[in-house]
Amino acid sequence: MEILIEYLPFLIPIIIAELVLGIAALIHVLRHPNYRFGNKIMWILIVLFISIIGPLLYFIAGRGEDQ
């Protein structure tokens, strides 16, 4: 437990960034119907279950053209 408390100042910003990025990606998936690869359900699962990499992957590869 002492090790966790020692690293807490480094972990808190990472956790906050992960939550903000995940929420932003999830909102974008739900609001926009166009995707380059896959469908809405696939992207929701990727964003929710693959931590930081899932939302980044969505914004880099999955997001379609905004109209």
Rosetta blueprint (number, residue, H / E / L):
1 M L
2 E H
3 I H
4 L H
5 I H
6 E H
7 Y H
8 L H
9 P H
10 F H
11 L H
12 I H
13 P H
14 I H
15 I H
16 I H
17 A H
18 E H
19 L H
20 V H
21 L H
22 G H
23 I H
24 A H
25 A H
26 L H
27 I H
28 H H
29 V H
30 L H
31 R H
32 H L
33 P L
34 N L
35 Y E
36 R L
37 F L
38 G L
39 N L
40 K H
41 I H
42 M H
43 W H
44 I H
45 L H
46 I H
47 V H
48 L H
49 F H
50 I L
51 S L
52 I L
53 I H
54 G H
55 P H
56 L H
57 L H
58 Y H
59 F H
60 I H
61 A H
62 G H
63 R E
64 G L
65 E L
66 D L
67 Q L
